[in-house]
Amino acid sequence: MSESLLGGRVMLHVGDCLDVLRSLPENTIDAVVTDPPYHLHSITKRFAKTGRTESTASKSGPHNRTARGFMGKVWDGGDIAFRPETWAEVLRVLKPGGYILAFASTRGFGRMSVAIEDAGFITHPLIAWVFGSGFPKATRIQAEGYEGQRYGGQALKPAVEPIYMGQKPFSEPTGTANILRWGTGAVEIDGCRVTTDDDLRAGASKLWSHYREGEASADRRYQDEGGTNFAMKPGVRGGDPAGRWPANLIHDGSDEVLAAFPEAPGQQREVNDSFDPKVGTAVYGDYGPRPTVLPRDSGGSAARFFYTAKADADDRIGSKHPTVKPVDLMQYLVRLVTPKGGLVLDPFGGTGTTGEAAWREGRRALLIEREEEYAADIRRRMELAMAGPDERRRRRAAMKPQEEAFGLFGGAA
């Protein structure tokens, strides 16, 4: 069953993701941004102490795949995110060069990433989402001599969720040819730069050694078109007035996370020629004078080098789903890998954050959700997305008791 939401910008398919994926034509999806089940149920329950038996077998596989998972949710049981055949169907419908971003737990990331790669995806470096809202579940040792020690599967405070990043192989001989044919294969760098109030005009001091305020210089090309000096590195060390180069780390901006970053004064930059000569060596000759340098920006926490996605009251929309992602985070990810106006797929729709993010970013979304409870959340989210600010505030007030009970934290959404 397919439903049209947000004026046709979001399509919702209620049903099993594999069934729905098999009904879709190949090479029609521009990007995949999804938050599949994390399968955090007991390994003993999943595989059983005695191996494969009648009690652990099921129609979906040889093990206890109907076991309850995270917070007792049946949908988190099983192993659908760990099965290559799941991602093979995703690969089939994705256009050549299209990207996939998939959240995982730190425990399950290895199994999921191997399954995605085995399905045929090219693996890119992961993206880390760092947050301060996690809580440990450690057990105190009730024995003398073990004070201060704990045990358990989550003894350390969880503070990061990995996001798998992969890509369907090109169908054309070059990336440019593939992008021109399919529109997929590139990431949106400028649209995802980390904005800053700092002055980022200067590049490497060697390139800008002749630049002076008010003077014309060929080196201004760095500001408008990018540098021509291969020694320059884009990113946190300056480079583009539009902002810093996006990194594979995203954080939630919480006080706890900000406190974990060190203070960073920023790269030094040349400011003038009022300096004393520096005596060089007799072997290679005099190095000549050294420039006067000052910090490139006003300094502060190194957290400013990375994109910040903060959770707010609009993220949960009254849902009882245990692990809703911030819409700001999903918007950033959708914008990063989905072409403008493109179609993004989320085979595990949850509460619909990918759909709302796509709509807000001028993209389209195709959501698949098996659980009717969460399909209802998706419909409500899309309805609220169209509501005016007064109506949103009124509904927010009505939903507040539920949200206080469930909170906002990471996981499958």
C-alpha positions in Angstrom: 0.0 0.0 0.0 1.4 3.4 -1.0 0.4 6.7 0.4 1.2 10.2 -0.9 2.2 12.8 1.8 3.3 16.4 1.7 1.8 17.0 -1.7 3.4 14.0 -3.2 6.9 14.9 -2.0 6.9 11.9 0.3 5.6 8.5 -0.5 4.9 6.0 2.3 4.8 2.2 1.7 3.4 0.3 4.7 4.8 -3.2 4.6 7.9 -5.4 4.8 10.9 -3.6 3.3 12.0 -6.6 1.2 8.6 -7.0 -0.3 8.4 -3.3 -1.2 11.9 -3.1 -2.5 11.4 -6.1 -4.8 8.4 -4.2 -6.3 10.5 -1.1 -7.2 12.3 -0.8 -10.6 16.1 -0.8 -10.6 18.2 2.3 -10.8 15.5 4.7 -9.7 16.7 5.9 -6.3 19.2 8.7 -6.0 20.4 8.1 -2.4 19.6 6.1 0.7 19.6 7.6 4.2 18.3 5.1 6.8 18.3 4.0 10.4 17.8 0.2 10.4 17.2 -1.9 13.5 20.3 -2.2 15.7 19.6 -5.8 16.8 20.8 -5.3 20.4 19.1 -8.4 21.8 21.0 -11.0 23.7 23.5 -13.1 21.6 22.5 -16.1 23.7 18.9 -15.7 22.8 19.8 -15.1 19.2 22.0 -18.1 18.6 20.9 -20.3 21.5 23.3 -22.3 23.7 22.6 -25.5 21.8 22.9 -24.2 18.3 20.2 -24.6 15.7 17.1 -26.3 17.0 13.4 -26.2 16.3 12.9 -23.6 18.9 15.5 -21.3 17.3 14.4 -21.8 13.7 11.9 -19.6 12.0 10.7 -18.9 8.5 13.2 -16.0 8.1 16.2 -18.0 9.1 17.9 -20.6 11.3 18.1 -18.6 14.5 15.8 -16.9 16.9 15.1 -13.9 14.6 11.8 -13.1 16.3 13.6 -12.4 19.6 12.7 -9.0 21.2 15.4 -6.4 20.7 16.2 -2.9 22.0 13.8 -1.9 24.8 11.8 -5.1 24.1 10.8 -4.1 20.6 10.2 -7.1 18.3 11.2 -5.1 15.3 14.7 -4.7 16.7 15.0 -8.5 17.0 16.1 -10.6 14.0 19.0 -9.7 11.8 17.6 -8.0 8.7 20.3 -5.3 8.8 23.0 -8.0 9.0 21.9 -9.8 5.9 23.5 -9.1 2.5 20.3 -9.9 0.7 18.6 -6.9 2.3 21.2 -4.5 1.0 21.4 -6.3 -2.4 17.8 -5.1 -3.0 18.8 -1.6 -1.9 21.7 -1.7 -4.3 19.5 -2.8 -7.1 17.1 0.1 -6.9 19.8 2.7 -6.3 21.3 4.5 -9.3 24.9 3.9 -10.1 27.1 6.2 -8.1 24.4 6.7 -5.5 25.3 6.9 -1.8 24.0 5.1 1.2 24.2 6.4 4.8 23.0 3.9 7.4 23.1 4.3 11.2 24.2 1.4 13.4 25.1 0.7 17.0 28.8 0.5 17.9 28.3 -3.2 18.6 26.5 -4.0 15.4 28.3 -1.7 13.0 30.8 -4.4 12.0 28.2 -7.0 11.1 26.1 -4.4 9.2 28.9 -2.9 7.3 30.2 -6.3 6.1 26.7 -7.2 5.0 26.4 -3.9 3.0 29.8 -4.4 1.4 29.1 -8.0 0.6 26.0 -6.9 -1.2 28.2 -4.9 -3.6 28.6 -1.4 -2.2 31.9 0.4 -2.1 32.7 1.3 1.5 33.7 4.9 2.4 35.0 6.1 5.8 32.3 6.1 8.4 30.7 9.2 9.8 30.6 9.5 13.6 27.7 11.2 15.4 28.8 12.2 18.9 26.2 13.0 21.5 26.1 13.5 25.3 22.7 11.9 26.1 23.8 8.2 26.3 23.8 6.4 29.6 25.8 3.3 30.7 24.2 0.1 32.0 26.9 -1.3 34.1 26.6 -3.8 37.0 28.4 -3.2 40.2 30.5 -6.1 41.4 29.3 -7.1 44.9 32.7 -8.4 46.1 35.5 -7.0 48.3 38.4 -5.6 46.4 36.5 -4.7 43.2 35.4 -1.2 44.3 35.1 1.1 41.3 34.8 -1.7 38.8 31.7 -2.7 36.7 30.8 -5.3 34.2 28.2 -5.5 31.4 27.7 -5.1 27.7 27.4 -1.3 28.0 29.7 -0.6 30.9 31.1 2.5 29.2 28.9 5.6 28.6 27.7 5.4 24.9 28.5 8.7 23.2 28.9 7.9 19.5 26.9 6.2 16.8 28.6 5.2 13.6 27.0 5.9 10.3 28.0 3.6 7.4 28.8 5.5 4.2 28.9 3.5 1.0 28.4 4.0 -2.7 27.0 1.9 -5.6 29.8 1.4 -8.2 29.7 3.6 -11.3 28.3 2.3 -14.5 30.4 4.6 -16.6 34.2 4.7 -17.0 34.7 7.9 -15.1 32.9 9.6 -12.2 32.1 12.7 -14.3 30.5 10.5 -17.0 28.5 8.7 -14.4 27.3 11.9 -12.8 26.3 13.3 -16.2 24.3 10.2 -17.1 22.6 9.4 -13.7 23.0 12.6 -11.7 24.5 10.6 -8.8 28.0 10.0 -7.6 28.9 13.4 -6.0 28.6 14.7 -2.4 27.4 18.2 -1.7 30.5 19.9 -0.2 29.6 23.6 -0.4 26.0 23.0 0.8 27.4 21.2 3.9 30.2 23.4 4.9 30.5 24.3 8.6 29.5 27.9 8.8 31.6 30.3 10.8 32.0 34.0 11.6 35.7 33.7 11.4 37.7 35.2 8.6 38.7 32.3 6.3 40.1 34.2 3.4 43.7 33.1 3.8 45.1 29.8 2.6 48.6 28.5 3.0 51.0 31.3 3.9 53.1 30.6 0.8 50.2 31.2 -1.5 49.1 34.4 0.2 52.6 35.8 0.8 52.0 38.7 -1.6 48.4 39.5 -0.6 47.7 42.8 1.0 44.4 44.4 1.9 43.1 46.6 -1.0 45.6 45.2 -3.6 44.6 43.1 -6.6 46.3 39.7 -6.7 46.0 36.5 -8.7 46.1 34.8 -5.4 42.5 36.0 -4.8 41.5 32.9 -6.9 41.8 30.9 -3.7 38.9 32.9 -2.2 36.5 32.5 -5.1 37.6 29.4 -7.0 39.7 27.3 -4.6 43.4 27.1 -4.3 45.9 26.1 -6.9 48.6 25.1 -4.4 48.5 21.4 -3.7 50.2 22.0 -0.4 47.0 23.7 0.9 44.5 21.5 2.7 40.8 22.5 2.7 38.9 22.1 6.0 39.4 23.2 9.5 42.5 25.1 8.6 40.6 27.7 6.6 40.2 27.8 2.8 36.8 29.0 1.8 34.8 32.0 2.9 31.7 29.9 2.7 32.8 27.8 5.7 34.9 24.9 6.7 35.1 21.7 4.8 32.6 19.1 6.1 34.1 16.3 8.2 33.1 12.8 9.0 32.3 13.8 12.6 29.0 15.4 13.7 28.1 16.3 17.3 25.0 17.4 19.2 26.4 20.7 20.6 25.7 19.6 24.2 27.8 21.1 27.0 29.1 17.6 27.8 30.3 17.1 24.2 31.7 20.6 23.9 33.7 20.1 27.1 35.4 17.0 25.6 37.0 19.1 22.7 40.2 20.9 23.4 40.8 24.6 23.0 42.2 25.3 19.5 43.6 28.8 18.5 43.3 28.1 14.8 46.0 28.0 12.2 48.5 30.8 12.0 48.3 33.3 9.2 50.7 35.9 7.7 49.7 39.5 8.5 52.5 41.8 7.3 56.2 42.1 6.5 57.4 43.9 9.6 59.8 41.2 10.8 63.4 40.7 11.4 65.6 38.6 9.1 66.3 35.1 10.2 69.8 33.7 9.7 69.8 30.5 7.7 72.3 27.7 7.4 75.5 27.7 5.4 74.5 24.5 3.6 71.4 25.7 1.8 71.8 29.4 2.1 69.9 32.0 4.1 66.2 31.1 4.5 65.5 34.8 4.5 63.1 36.7 6.8 60.2 34.9 8.4 56.7 36.4 8.3 54.8 37.8 11.3 51.9 35.4 12.0 48.7 35.6 14.1 45.9 33.1 14.7 43.5 32.9 11.8 40.4 33.2 13.9 39.4 34.1 17.5 40.0 30.7 18.8 37.8 28.6 21.1 36.8 25.0 21.3 37.8 22.7 18.5 34.1 21.7 18.3 33.6 24.7 16.1 35.3 22.8 13.3 32.5 20.3 13.0 28.8 20.4 12.1 26.4 20.5 15.0 23.0 18.8 14.9 20.9 19.6 17.9 17.8 17.8 19.0 14.7 19.8 19.9 11.0 19.3 20.7 9.9 19.0 17.1 12.0 15.8 16.7 9.8 13.4 18.6 6.3 14.6 17.4 4.7 12.7 20.3 5.9 9.3 19.1 6.7 6.5 21.6 9.4 5.3 19.2 12.4 4.7 21.6 15.1 6.2 19.4 14.2 9.3 17.3 17.0 11.1 15.4 17.2 14.9 15.3 15.7 16.3 12.1 18.6 18.7 11.8 20.9 15.7 11.6 18.8 14.0 9.0 18.6 17.2 6.9 22.4 17.5 6.8 22.8 13.8 5.8 20.1 14.1 3.1 21.7 17.2 1.7 25.1 15.7 1.7 24.4 12.7 -0.5 21.1 13.4 -2.4 21.2 15.5 -5.6 19.0 18.6 -5.6 15.4 17.5 -6.3 16.5 13.9 -6.0 14.7 10.9 -4.5 16.0 9.5 -1.2 15.0 6.1 0.1 14.6 5.0 3.7 13.6 1.3 3.9 13.2 1.6 7.7 11.0 4.7 8.0 10.5 4.8 11.7 8.9 8.1 12.6 9.7 9.6 9.2 12.6 11.9 10.0 14.2 11.1 6.7 11.0 12.1 4.9 10.6 15.4 6.7 14.3 16.2 6.2 14.0 15.5 2.4 11.0 17.7 2.1 12.7 20.5 4.0 15.8 20.2 1.8 13.8 20.3 -1.5 14.2 16.6 -2.1 11.7 13.8 -2.4 11.5 10.7 -0.2 10.2 7.1 -0.4 9.7 5.6 3.1 9.0 2.0 3.9 7.7 1.1 7.4 6.4 -2.2 8.5 4.9 -1.2 11.9 1.5 0.5 11.7 2.2 2.3 15.0 5.1 4.1 13.4 3.4 4.6 10.0 0.9 6.6 12.0 3.8 8.6 13.5 5.0 9.3 9.9 1.6 10.6 8.9 1.4 12.8 11.9 4.9 14.1 11.3 4.1 15.1 7.7 0.9 16.7 8.8 2.8 18.8 11.4 5.4 19.8 8.8 2.7 21.6 6.9 1.1 23.2 10.0 1.6 26.8 10.9 3.7 27.8 14.0 0.7 28.4 16.2 -0.8 25.0 15.4 2.6 23.3 16.0 3.0 25.0 19.4 -0.5 23.9 20.4 0.2 20.3 19.4 3.6 20.4 21.0 2.0 21.3 24.3 -0.3 18.4 24.0 2.5 16.0 23.2 4.9 17.2 25.9 4.0 14.6 28.6 4.8 11.7 26.2 8.0 13.2 25.1 9.2 13.8 28.7 8.5 10.1 29.3 10.6 8.9 26.4 13.2 11.6 25.9 15.3 12.3 22.9 18.3 10.1 22.2 20.0 8.2 19.5 19.1 4.9 17.8 16.8 3.6 15.1 14.3 6.2 13.9 
